[in-house]
């Protein structure tokens, strides 16, 4: 009985040791698995950022991106703040061109221009052809020089009238355009210059055609 008891005791001791080794191996395996998982989490985290702060950093980045998108949408809804004009807003280029044309025609009206000079020369040639050499001096002067002078005055008056009308249209255009949109100061200045030159040219044309200015010499 004593021998059998010793054998049983030795067997129990061996089994207990075996159980302790198994338990220790399982604990070691769990520790290694946990270490590998922690190492993988640290490897996936960005450089210089703790593994626990990755989720918080992503949330902050997403919030900043949403705020930037909201600011862009609000700016697009409010429109440009630098005073730029929209695609459908008139730029005033046509009014500026009209003002320049008015001033140029006003200058041309003071002399009659190239067209007036050619028309006067043509009328002078016609007077020479239609007037006989036996006609009186007064008749020849009127047919050769007087009619040509009147023709030049007519063309000068035409240019002056066009300059006057163009300048008035440019100045009156804002009243029929976009409400509250002021006209550029340089457009007003050039348009007023065209109107002034048109009035002066029209007045001079009337005086020349009526022989009140630079009338033909008297032959009597």
C-alpha positions in Angstrom: 0.0 0.0 0.0 2.9 2.4 0.8 4.5 1.9 -2.6 1.2 2.4 -4.4 0.6 5.6 -2.5 4.0 7.0 -3.4 3.4 6.2 -7.1 0.0 8.0 -6.9 1.6 11.0 -5.3 4.3 11.2 -8.0 1.7 10.9 -10.7 -0.4 13.7 -9.1 2.7 15.9 -8.9 3.6 15.3 -12.5 0.0 16.1 -13.6 0.0 19.3 -11.6 3.3 20.4 -13.2 1.9 19.6 -16.6 -1.2 21.7 -15.9 1.0 24.6 -14.7 3.1 24.5 -17.9 0.0 24.4 -20.1 -1.5 27.4 -18.3 1.8 29.3 -18.5 2.1 28.6 -22.2 -1.4 29.8 -22.9 -0.7 33.1 -21.0 2.4 33.6 -22.9 0.5 33.1 -26.2 -2.1 35.6 -25.2 0.5 38.2 -24.2 2.3 37.7 -27.6 -1.0 38.1 -29.5 -1.8 41.3 -27.6 1.7 42.7 -28.3 1.3 42.0 -32.0 -2.0 43.7 -32.1 -0.7 46.8 -30.3 2.3 46.9 -32.6 0.0 46.8 -35.6 -2.1 49.6 -34.3 1.0 51.7 -33.7 2.3 51.0 -37.2 -1.0 52.2 -38.8 -1.0 55.4 -36.8 0.6 58.4 -38.6 4.1 59.5 -37.6 4.1 61.7 -34.6 0.5 61.0 -33.7 -0.5 58.7 -30.8 -2.5 55.6 -31.7 -5.4 56.8 -29.6 -5.5 60.2 -31.3 -6.0 58.9 -34.8 -9.8 58.9 -34.6 -9.9 62.3 -33.0 -7.5 63.8 -35.6 -9.7 62.3 -38.4 -12.8 63.9 -36.8 -11.0 67.3 -36.6 -9.9 67.1 -40.2 -13.4 66.2 -41.4 -14.8 69.2 -39.4 -12.3 71.6 -40.9 -13.1 70.3 -44.4 -16.8 70.8 -43.9 -16.3 74.3 -42.5 -14.2 75.2 -45.6 -16.9 73.8 -47.9 -19.5 75.9 -46.1 -17.5 79.1 -46.4 -17.1 78.5 -50.2 -20.8 77.9 -50.6 -21.6 81.0 -48.6 -19.2 83.2 -50.7 -20.7 81.8 -53.9 -24.3 82.6 -52.7 -23.3 86.1 -51.5 -21.6 86.9 -54.9 -18.1 88.3 -55.4 -17.0 90.9 -52.9 -14.4 92.7 -55.1 -17.0 94.5 -57.2 -16.6 92.4 -60.3 -19.5 92.4 -62.7 -21.6 89.5 -63.4 -22.0 87.9 -66.7 -25.4 89.5 -67.3 -24.4 92.9 -66.1 -23.7 95.5 -68.8 -20.0 96.7 -68.7 -20.5 100.2 -70.2 -18.3 99.5 -73.2 -21.0 100.5 -75.7 -21.6 103.8 -73.8 -17.9 104.6 -73.8 -17.6 103.9 -77.5 -20.7 106.1 -78.2 -19.2 108.9 -76.2 -15.9 108.7 -78.2 -17.7 108.7 -81.5 -19.8 111.7 -80.5 -16.6 113.7 -79.6 -14.9 112.6 -82.9 -17.9 113.6 -85.0 -18.0 116.9 -83.2 -14.4 117.7 -84.2 -15.1 116.7 -87.8 -18.1 119.0 -87.9 -16.0 122.1 -87.3 -14.3 121.7 -90.7 -16.7 119.5 -92.6 -14.2 116.7 -92.8 -12.9 114.9 -95.9 -16.3 114.1 -97.2 -17.3 117.8 -97.0 -14.2 118.8 -98.8 -14.7 116.3 -101.6 -18.4 117.3 -101.9 -17.4 121.0 -102.1 -14.8 120.4 -104.8 -17.3 118.4 -106.8 -19.9 121.2 -106.5 -17.3 123.7 -107.6 -16.5 121.6 -110.7 -20.2 121.3 -111.5 -20.5 125.1 -111.2 -17.7 125.6 -113.7 -19.2 123.3 -116.2 -22.7 124.7 -116.0 -21.7 128.4 -116.1 -20.8 129.9 -119.4 -17.9 132.1 -119.8 -20.1 135.0 -120.8 -22.1 134.9 -117.5 -21.7 137.8 -115.1 -19.1 137.9 -112.4 -21.7 137.5 -109.6 -23.2 134.5 -111.3 -19.8 132.8 -111.8 -18.8 133.5 -108.1 -22.0 132.1 -106.8 -22.0 129.0 -109.1 -18.3 128.2 -108.6 -17.6 129.2 -105.0 -21.0 129.9 -103.3 -22.6 126.6 -104.0 -19.4 124.7 -103.0 -19.3 126.7 -99.7 -22.9 125.8 -99.0 -22.3 122.1 -99.7 -19.4 122.1 -97.3 -21.6 123.8 -94.7 -24.4 121.2 -95.2 -22.0 118.3 -94.6 -20.5 120.0 -91.5 -24.0 120.5 -90.1 -24.8 116.8 -90.8 -21.8 115.6 -88.8 -22.6 118.1 -86.0 -26.2 116.9 -85.8 -25.1 113.2 -85.6 -22.5 114.1 -82.9 -25.2 116.0 -80.9 -27.7 113.1 -81.1 -25.1 110.5 -80.2 -23.9 112.4 -77.2 -27.4 112.9 -75.9 -28.3 109.2 -76.3 -25.2 108.2 -74.3 -26.0 110.6 -71.5 -29.6 109.5 -71.4 -28.8 105.7 -71.5 -28.4 105.1 -67.7 -32.1 106.2 -67.2 -33.2 103.2 -69.3 -30.6 100.7 -68.0 -30.0 98.9 -64.7 -31.4 101.0 -61.8 -28.8 102.2 -59.4 -25.9 101.7 -61.7 -24.0 105.0 -62.1 -22.3 105.9 -65.3 -18.5 106.2 -65.4 -17.3 109.8 -65.0 -15.1 109.6 -68.1 -18.0 108.5 -70.2 -20.0 111.5 -69.1 -17.1 113.9 -69.7 -16.5 112.6 -73.3 -20.2 112.6 -74.1 -20.6 116.2 -72.9 -17.6 117.1 -75.0 -19.3 115.5 -78.0 -22.5 117.4 -77.3 -20.7 120.7 -76.9 -18.8 120.3 -80.1 -21.9 119.2 -81.9 -23.8 122.3 -80.9 -20.9 124.5 -81.9 -20.5 122.8 -85.2 -24.2 123.0 -85.9 -24.3 126.7 -85.2 -21.3 127.3 -87.4 -22.9 125.3 -90.3 -26.1 127.4 -90.0 -24.1 130.6 -90.1 -22.0 129.5 -93.1 -25.0 128.3 -95.1 -27.0 131.4 -94.5 -24.0 133.6 -95.5 -24.0 135.2 -92.1 -20.4 134.0 -91.7 -17.7 134.5 -94.4 -20.3 135.6 -97.0 -19.4 135.9 -100.7 -17.9 139.2 -101.7 -20.2 141.7 -103.4 -19.7 142.4 -107.1 -21.9 145.5 -107.3 
